[in-house]
Amino acid sequence: MNPNTLGAVYAVTVIVVDVIIRVLAVVYVPQNRKPQTATAWLLAIFLIPYLGIILFLLIGSTRLPKSRREKQREINEYILETTEGMDLVTKDATFPTWLNPIVELNRTLGSMPLAGGNTAELYTEYDESLAAMADAIGTATHYVHVEFYIIALDDTTAPFFDALEAAIKRGVTVRVLMDHIACLRSPHFGRTKRRLTQMGAKWQVMLPIQPLRGKMQRPDLRNHRKILVIDGEEAFTGSQNVIDRSYNKRGNIRRGLEWKDFMVRFEGPVVAGINALFVTDWYSETNELLLREAYVDTRPKLRHALDAQVVPSGPGFDLENNLRLFNALVYSAERKVIITTPYFVPDDSMLYAITTAAYRGLDVQLFVSAVADQAVVYHAQRSYYEALLRAGVRIWLYESPTILHAKHITIDDEVAVIGSSNMDMRSFSLDYEISIMMRGRDAVERMREVEQSNREDSRELFLEEWLKRPLRSKVLDNIARLTAALQ
């Protein structure tokens, strides 16, 4: 065969393969995906066919390995058996009728009940919350369960590790879970592992990427939860990791960036639900199903104790539990919606819910940071500001150089949600998260104080100012918005 013929055969083959890839992509990619996600993937495959298809095969599926999915189904039955306190919920005249369907939604999706008789203590200062967690570990007599997206031994967290070591010396069982890739990318990972091993803690990385050990799934699936449970009697959760507030990264230190977080310490029946999530993740990583130590609430019932419901979410669940919760709350709001999040990259459903609330005349406010640590997310987030401002949403930019890393939402004067979940598509689909829905006017009033404090350290962004931003910023924002949908 002469060179000209070979060239023609090669050209025809390339064209045929290219057409086949595009046809198969149109047929397969949209299956069980949101339109915006499918569109983004199709755009990538059509513009860069070979690289696009490789990326799609690598990170195009959020499904976990079959064994993990089976464990999640099994553990859901466990959760149903290990939560209690429903009989302590008082549904009197002050209980909003619109909340009942949302409670049932959470129960259906995440297996957790609404539990009454709880107390909550709020922590808005980084060092204060770390000190409170270390002090709580110091009271442990049976076990300490530690689960954080990032755990690092440094000067700031040394007292936390000292408290764990002292607990082990007292005969307390200490179990530690940390996200593999997140900790691997953070400084001091080796030192952290050695310290945990030397003190005698039982520790395990979550969602490990270890192909030689047969441990592999989509590489960007992460466990983003932050949980500390002491003896099943008290628990901490929220947005904060166990690491210095600079995250020990040179770029952050050079820019003077420091993280501001929000943690809550719970007592009451809801602690059993929080601990059930630790047990779920421990079982997934170790194949050890921990027997629950029954929690008996011997404290006197408090007149203003709050109701709380744990809402787990992540790739182990099929229906984006946290997104459905947030949307349901926003659509149910009658007066006010205030959202605080470091990363705001909503899907179409959430954007419609928030802007619809503003168009309905509600007081809708969004707190985000003026600066960011992740350029792509930062620009994707900014691409939504114009639509929000035109709808009447008030946007508050927390002043540089602080990263407002807190994650919470309040609805009217009735409900607040705190936890590890951002308001972005990654948290909805790719990350394991924990959210706690709290019902009680006292709790919301305390959250209002937190919001007001953040407002005093922020400046409001107005539409006129935003429309004058440089063209290059608009281009970067829109490009980043497209990449955000590649899930």
C-alpha positions as CSV (number, residue, x, y, z in Angstrom):
1,M,0.0,0.0,0.0
2,N,1.5,3.3,-1.1
3,P,2.0,6.2,1.3
4,N,-0.9,8.2,-0.1
5,T,-3.3,5.3,0.4
6,L,-2.0,4.8,4.0
7,G,-2.5,8.5,4.7
8,A,-6.1,8.4,3.4
9,V,-6.9,5.2,5.5
10,Y,-5.4,6.9,8.6
11,A,-7.4,10.1,8.0
12,V,-10.6,8.2,7.5
13,T,-10.0,6.0,10.6
14,V,-9.4,9.2,12.7
15,I,-12.6,10.7,11.5
16,V,-14.6,7.6,12.1
17,V,-13.2,7.1,15.6
18,D,-13.9,10.8,16.3
19,V,-17.5,10.5,15.1
20,I,-18.0,7.3,17.1
21,I,-16.7,9.0,20.3
22,R,-19.0,12.0,19.8
23,V,-22.1,9.8,19.1
24,L,-21.4,7.5,22.1
25,A,-20.8,10.6,24.3
26,V,-24.2,12.1,23.3
27,V,-25.9,8.8,24.1
28,Y,-24.0,7.9,27.3
29,V,-22.9,11.1,29.1
30,P,-26.4,12.6,29.8
31,Q,-27.6,9.4,31.5
32,N,-28.4,10.1,35.2
33,R,-26.6,13.4,35.2
34,K,-27.9,16.9,35.6
35,P,-28.3,18.8,32.4
36,Q,-25.6,21.4,33.3
37,T,-23.1,18.7,34.2
38,A,-23.8,16.6,31.1
39,T,-23.5,19.7,28.9
40,A,-20.1,20.6,30.5
41,W,-18.8,17.1,29.9
42,L,-20.1,17.0,26.3
43,L,-18.4,20.4,25.6
44,A,-15.1,19.1,27.0
45,I,-15.4,15.9,24.9
46,F,-16.3,17.8,21.7
47,L,-13.6,20.4,22.0
48,I,-10.8,18.1,23.1
49,P,-12.1,14.6,22.2
50,Y,-9.3,12.4,23.3
51,L,-8.3,14.3,26.5
52,G,-11.9,14.9,27.3
53,I,-12.8,11.2,27.1
54,I,-9.8,10.3,29.2
55,L,-10.9,12.8,31.9
56,F,-14.5,11.6,31.7
57,L,-13.4,8.0,32.2
58,L,-11.2,9.1,35.1
59,I,-13.5,11.4,37.1
60,G,-16.8,11.2,35.2
61,S,-18.5,8.9,37.7
62,T,-19.3,9.7,41.4
63,R,-20.2,6.1,42.1
64,L,-18.2,4.4,44.8
65,P,-17.0,0.8,44.5
66,K,-19.7,-1.8,45.0
67,S,-18.4,-2.9,48.4
68,R,-18.6,0.7,49.7
69,R,-22.1,1.1,48.4
70,E,-23.2,-2.1,50.1
71,K,-21.7,-1.0,53.4
72,Q,-23.6,2.3,53.2
73,R,-26.9,0.4,52.8
74,E,-26.0,-1.8,55.6
75,I,-25.0,1.0,57.9
76,N,-28.2,2.9,57.1
77,E,-30.1,0.1,58.9
78,Y,-27.6,0.5,61.8
79,I,-28.3,4.2,61.9
80,L,-32.1,3.6,62.2
81,E,-31.4,1.5,65.3
82,T,-28.8,3.7,66.9
83,T,-30.7,7.1,66.9
84,E,-33.1,8.0,69.6
85,G,-34.8,11.0,71.1
86,M,-37.8,11.5,68.8
87,D,-40.1,11.3,71.7
88,L,-38.4,14.4,73.2
89,V,-39.5,16.7,70.4
90,T,-42.3,19.0,71.5
91,K,-44.4,20.0,68.5
92,D,-46.4,22.7,70.2
93,A,-47.9,25.9,68.7
94,T,-44.4,27.3,68.1
95,F,-43.3,24.4,65.9
96,P,-43.6,25.6,62.2
97,T,-45.9,23.4,60.2
98,W,-43.6,23.8,57.1
99,L,-40.8,22.0,58.9
100,N,-42.6,18.7,59.3
101,P,-42.1,17.6,55.6
102,I,-38.4,18.7,55.8
103,V,-37.9,16.5,58.8
104,E,-39.5,13.6,57.0
105,L,-37.3,14.3,53.9
106,N,-34.1,14.1,56.0
107,R,-35.3,11.0,57.7
108,T,-36.1,9.3,54.4
109,L,-32.8,10.3,52.8
110,G,-30.4,10.0,55.7
111,S,-32.1,7.7,58.2
112,M,-31.7,10.1,61.1
113,P,-34.6,11.3,63.2
114,L,-35.3,14.8,64.7
115,A,-34.0,14.4,68.2
116,G,-35.1,16.7,71.1
117,G,-33.5,17.6,74.4
118,N,-30.1,18.8,73.1
119,T,-27.9,21.7,74.0
120,A,-25.5,23.5,71.7
121,E,-22.5,25.8,72.5
122,L,-21.1,27.9,69.6
123,Y,-17.4,28.6,68.9
124,T,-16.4,31.3,66.4
125,E,-12.7,31.7,67.4
126,Y,-10.2,29.3,65.9
127,D,-8.0,28.8,69.0
128,E,-10.9,28.7,71.3
129,S,-12.6,25.8,69.6
130,L,-9.3,23.8,69.4
131,A,-8.8,24.4,73.1
132,A,-12.4,23.3,73.9
133,M,-12.0,20.1,71.9
134,A,-8.7,19.4,73.7
135,D,-10.4,20.0,77.1
136,A,-13.3,17.7,76.2
137,I,-10.8,14.9,75.2
138,G,-9.4,15.4,78.7
139,T,-12.7,14.3,80.2
140,A,-13.0,11.1,78.2
141,T,-13.3,7.8,80.1
142,H,-14.2,5.3,77.4
143,Y,-13.5,6.4,73.9
144,V,-12.7,9.4,71.7
145,H,-13.7,9.4,68.0
146,V,-11.8,11.8,65.8
147,E,-12.8,12.4,62.2
148,F,-11.5,15.4,60.2
149,Y,-10.9,16.2,56.6
150,I,-7.4,17.4,57.6
151,I,-5.4,16.6,60.7
152,A,-1.9,17.9,61.1
153,L,0.5,18.0,64.0
154,D,1.9,21.6,64.3
155,D,2.5,24.1,67.0
156,T,-1.2,25.2,67.0
157,T,-2.6,21.6,67.3
158,A,0.0,20.2,69.6
159,P,-2.3,20.5,72.7
160,F,-5.0,18.5,70.8
161,F,-2.5,15.7,70.2
162,D,-1.2,15.9,73.8
163,A,-4.8,15.4,75.0
164,L,-5.2,12.4,72.8
165,E,-2.0,10.9,74.1
166,A,-3.0,11.6,77.7
167,A,-6.4,9.9,77.1
168,I,-4.7,6.8,75.7
169,K,-2.5,6.6,78.8
170,R,-5.7,6.7,81.0
171,G,-7.0,3.6,79.1
172,V,-9.3,5.5,76.7
173,T,-9.7,4.0,73.2
174,V,-8.8,6.7,70.6
175,R,-9.8,6.2,67.0
176,V,-8.8,8.7,64.3
177,L,-10.0,9.1,60.7
178,M,-8.5,11.6,58.2
179,D,-9.0,12.1,54.5
180,H,-6.1,10.5,52.6
181,I,-5.5,12.9,49.7
182,A,-6.3,16.1,51.8
183,C,-3.8,15.1,54.5
184,L,-1.3,13.9,51.9
185,R,-1.3,17.4,50.3
186,S,-0.9,19.1,53.6
187,P,2.5,19.7,55.4
188,H,3.5,17.4,58.2
189,F,1.5,14.3,57.1
190,G,4.4,11.9,57.9
191,R,5.0,13.5,61.3
192,T,1.3,13.3,62.1
193,K,1.0,9.6,61.2
194,R,4.1,8.8,63.3
195,R,2.8,10.7,66.3
196,L,-0.6,8.9,66.2
197,T,1.2,5.5,65.9
198,Q,3.6,6.3,68.7
199,M,0.8,7.3,71.1
200,G,-1.1,4.2,70.4
201,A,-4.1,5.7,68.6
202,K,-6.0,3.5,66.1
203,W,-6.0,5.5,62.9
204,Q,-7.0,5.1,59.3
205,V,-7.0,7.3,56.2
206,M,-10.4,7.7,54.4
207,L,-11.0,7.1,50.7
208,P,-7.4,6.1,50.1
209,I,-5.9,6.1,46.7
210,Q,-3.7,3.0,47.0
211,P,-4.1,0.9,43.8
212,L,-1.4,-1.6,44.8
213,R,-3.5,-2.4,47.9
214,G,-6.7,-2.7,45.8
215,K,-8.1,0.6,47.2
216,M,-9.2,2.8,44.4
217,Q,-12.2,5.0,43.4
218,R,-12.7,8.2,41.6
219,P,-9.6,10.1,42.9
220,D,-11.3,13.4,43.7
221,L,-14.0,11.9,46.0
222,R,-13.2,13.2,49.5
223,N,-14.5,12.8,53.1
224,H,-14.9,16.4,54.2
225,R,-16.6,15.7,57.6
226,K,-15.4,17.2,60.8
227,I,-16.4,15.2,63.9
228,L,-15.2,14.7,67.4
229,V,-17.2,12.5,69.8
230,I,-16.4,12.0,73.5
231,D,-17.9,8.9,75.2
232,G,-21.1,9.3,73.2
233,E,-22.0,12.1,75.5
234,E,-20.8,15.2,73.7
235,A,-19.8,15.9,70.1
236,F,-18.2,18.7,68.1
237,T,-18.9,19.4,64.5
238,G,-18.7,22.3,62.0
239,S,-16.2,23.7,59.5
240,Q,-12.8,23.6,61.3
241,N,-10.0,21.2,60.6
242,V,-7.3,20.2,63.1
243,I,-4.5,22.3,61.7
244,D,-3.0,25.8,62.1
245,R,-5.3,28.5,60.7
246,S,-2.8,29.2,57.9
247,Y,-2.9,25.6,56.9
248,N,0.9,25.7,57.1
249,K,1.2,26.6,53.4
250,R,3.9,29.0,52.3
251,G,1.5,30.8,49.9
252,N,-1.1,31.4,52.6
253,I,1.6,32.6,55.0
254,R,3.1,34.9,52.4
255,R,-0.4,36.4,51.7
256,G,-1.2,36.6,55.4
257,L,-4.3,34.4,54.9
258,E,-5.9,33.0,58.0
259,W,-9.1,30.9,58.3
260,K,-12.1,31.8,60.4
261,D,-14.3,28.8,61.3
262,F,-17.4,27.9,63.2
263,M,-17.8,24.8,65.5
264,V,-20.7,23.7,67.7
265,R,-20.5,21.5,70.8
266,F,-23.6,19.3,71.2
267,E,-24.9,17.4,74.2
268,G,-28.0,15.2,74.1
269,P,-29.5,12.5,71.9
270,V,-28.2,14.0,68.7
271,V,-24.7,12.9,69.8
272,A,-25.7,9.3,69.0
273,G,-26.5,10.4,65.4
274,I,-23.2,12.2,65.0
275,N,-21.3,9.2,66.4
276,A,-23.2,6.9,64.0
277,L,-21.6,8.8,61.1
278,F,-18.1,8.1,62.6
279,V,-19.1,4.4,63.0
280,T,-20.2,4.4,59.3
281,D,-16.9,5.8,58.1
282,W,-14.8,3.6,60.4
283,Y,-16.7,0.5,59.1
284,S,-16.1,1.6,55.5
285,E,-12.4,1.9,56.0
286,T,-11.6,-0.9,58.4
287,N,-14.4,-3.4,58.1
288,E,-14.8,-3.1,61.9
289,L,-18.4,-2.4,62.9
290,L,-18.2,-0.8,66.3
291,L,-20.8,-1.8,68.9
292,R,-22.6,1.3,70.2
293,E,-22.3,2.3,73.8
294,A,-25.8,3.3,74.7
295,Y,-26.3,7.0,75.5
296,V,-28.5,7.6,78.5
297,D,-29.6,11.2,78.9
298,T,-29.6,11.7,82.7
299,R,-29.5,15.5,82.6
300,P,-32.6,17.3,83.6
301,K,-34.7,18.3,80.6
302,L,-34.1,21.9,79.7
303,R,-37.0,24.2,79.0
304,H,-35.3,25.7,76.0
305,A,-33.3,22.7,74.8
306,L,-33.2,22.5,71.0
307,D,-34.3,19.9,68.5
308,A,-31.6,18.7,66.1
309,Q,-31.4,16.3,63.2
310,V,-28.2,14.9,61.6
311,V,-28.2,15.0,57.8
312,P,-25.4,12.9,56.3
313,S,-24.6,13.3,52.6
314,G,-22.0,12.2,50.1
315,P,-21.3,9.8,47.2
316,G,-22.6,6.9,49.4
317,F,-26.1,8.4,49.0
318,D,-27.9,8.6,45.7
319,L,-30.0,11.7,46.1
320,E,-27.7,14.6,47.2
321,N,-29.2,14.9,50.7
322,N,-27.7,18.2,51.7
323,L,-28.7,19.9,48.4
324,R,-32.3,18.8,48.9
325,L,-32.3,20.0,52.5
326,F,-31.0,23.4,51.6
327,N,-33.5,23.8,48.7
328,A,-36.4,22.7,50.8
329,L,-35.5,25.2,53.5
330,V,-35.1,28.1,51.2
331,Y,-38.4,27.4,49.4
332,S,-40.1,27.1,52.8
333,A,-38.7,30.4,54.2
334,E,-41.3,33.1,54.9
335,R,-39.1,36.1,56.0
336,K,-35.4,35.6,55.9
337,V,-32.6,33.4,54.5
338,I,-29.0,34.0,55.5
339,I,-26.2,31.9,54.0
340,T,-22.6,31.8,55.1
341,T,-20.2,29.7,53.0
342,P,-16.6,29.9,51.8
343,Y,-17.4,28.3,48.4
344,F,-20.6,29.2,46.7
345,V,-21.0,27.4,43.4
346,P,-24.7,26.3,43.2
347,D,-26.3,24.1,40.7
348,D,-29.3,25.4,38.8
349,S,-31.8,24.2,41.4
350,M,-30.1,26.1,44.3
351,L,-29.6,29.2,42.2
352,Y,-33.3,29.2,41.4
353,A,-34.3,28.6,45.0
354,I,-32.2,31.5,46.3
355,T,-33.1,34.0,43.6
356,T,-36.8,33.0,43.9
357,A,-36.7,33.7,47.6
358,A,-35.3,37.2,46.9
359,Y,-37.9,37.8,44.2
360,R,-40.6,36.8,46.7
361,G,-39.5,39.7,48.8
362,L,-37.6,37.8,51.5
363,D,-34.5,39.2,53.1
364,V,-31.8,37.0,51.5
365,Q,-28.2,37.6,52.4
366,L,-25.0,35.7,51.4
367,F,-21.7,35.9,53.3
368,V,-18.6,35.0,51.4
369,S,-14.9,35.9,51.5
370,A,-13.4,38.9,49.6
371,V,-10.4,36.7,48.9
372,A,-9.9,33.0,48.3
373,D,-7.4,30.2,48.5
374,Q,-8.7,28.3,45.4
375,A,-8.6,30.4,42.2
376,V,-10.9,28.3,40.1
377,V,-13.6,28.1,42.7
378,Y,-13.2,31.8,43.5
379,H,-13.8,32.8,39.9
380,A,-16.7,30.3,39.5
381,Q,-18.3,31.7,42.6
382,R,-18.0,35.3,41.2
383,S,-19.9,34.3,38.0
384,Y,-23.1,34.0,40.0
385,Y,-22.9,37.4,41.7
386,E,-24.7,39.4,39.0
387,A,-27.7,37.1,38.9
388,L,-27.9,37.2,42.7
389,L,-27.6,41.0,43.0
390,R,-30.2,41.6,40.3
391,A,-32.6,39.3,42.2
392,G,-32.1,41.4,45.3
393,V,-29.7,39.2,47.3
394,R,-27.4,41.2,49.5
395,I,-23.8,39.9,49.2
396,W,-21.4,40.5,52.0
397,L,-17.6,40.1,51.4
398,Y,-15.6,39.2,54.5
399,E,-12.6,41.5,54.5
400,S,-9.2,40.2,53.5
401,P,-6.9,38.6,54.5
402,T,-9.3,36.3,56.5
403,I,-10.9,33.4,54.7
404,L,-14.4,33.0,56.1
405,H,-14.5,29.2,56.2
406,A,-17.7,28.9,58.3
407,K,-20.7,27.0,56.8
408,H,-24.2,27.7,58.1
409,I,-27.6,28.9,57.0
410,T,-30.5,30.3,59.0
411,I,-34.2,30.3,58.0
412,D,-36.6,32.9,59.5
413,D,-36.3,32.8,63.3
414,E,-36.9,29.0,63.5
415,V,-34.1,26.9,61.9
416,A,-30.4,26.9,61.5
417,V,-28.1,24.4,59.7
418,I,-24.4,24.1,60.5
419,G,-21.8,21.6,59.5
420,S,-19.1,20.8,57.0
421,S,-21.0,21.3,53.8
422,N,-20.2,24.1,51.4
423,M,-22.8,25.5,49.1
424,D,-21.2,24.1,46.0
425,M,-21.6,21.3,43.5
426,R,-18.6,19.5,45.0
427,S,-20.1,19.3,48.4
428,F,-23.5,18.2,46.9
429,S,-22.1,15.3,44.9
430,L,-18.4,14.4,45.5
431,D,-17.7,15.0,49.2
432,Y,-18.9,13.2,52.3
433,E,-20.4,15.9,54.5
434,I,-22.3,16.3,57.8
435,S,-25.0,18.8,58.4
436,I,-27.0,19.4,61.6
437,M,-30.4,21.0,61.3
438,M,-31.3,22.8,64.6
439,R,-34.8,24.0,65.5
440,G,-35.2,26.5,68.3
441,R,-35.5,30.3,68.5
442,D,-32.7,30.5,71.1
443,A,-30.3,28.8,68.8
444,V,-31.2,31.0,65.8
445,E,-30.9,34.1,68.0
446,R,-27.3,33.0,68.9
447,M,-26.7,32.4,65.2
448,R,-28.0,35.9,64.4
449,E,-25.3,37.3,66.7
450,V,-22.6,35.4,64.8
451,E,-24.0,36.7,61.5
452,Q,-24.0,40.3,62.9
453,S,-20.4,39.9,63.9
454,N,-19.5,38.7,60.5
455,R,-21.5,41.6,59.0
456,E,-19.4,44.1,61.0
457,D,-16.2,42.6,59.5
458,S,-17.5,42.6,55.9
459,R,-18.4,45.1,53.2
460,E,-21.5,44.9,51.1
461,L,-21.1,44.4,47.3
462,F,-23.5,46.4,45.1
463,L,-24.6,45.7,41.5
464,E,-23.2,49.0,40.2
465,E,-19.8,48.3,41.4
466,W,-19.9,44.7,40.2
467,L,-20.9,45.6,36.6
468,K,-17.7,47.8,36.4
469,R,-15.3,44.9,37.0
470,P,-12.6,44.4,34.3
471,L,-13.4,42.3,31.2
472,R,-10.6,39.8,32.0
473,S,-12.3,39.1,35.3
474,K,-15.6,38.4,33.6
475,V,-13.9,36.0,31.1
476,L,-12.1,34.1,33.9
477,D,-15.3,33.9,36.0
478,N,-17.3,32.4,33.1
479,I,-14.6,29.9,32.1
480,A,-14.3,28.8,35.7
481,R,-18.1,28.4,35.9
482,L,-18.0,25.9,33.1
483,T,-15.3,23.8,34.7
484,A,-17.2,23.7,38.0
485,A,-19.9,21.6,36.4
486,L,-17.4,18.8,35.4
487,Q,-18.4,16.3,38.1
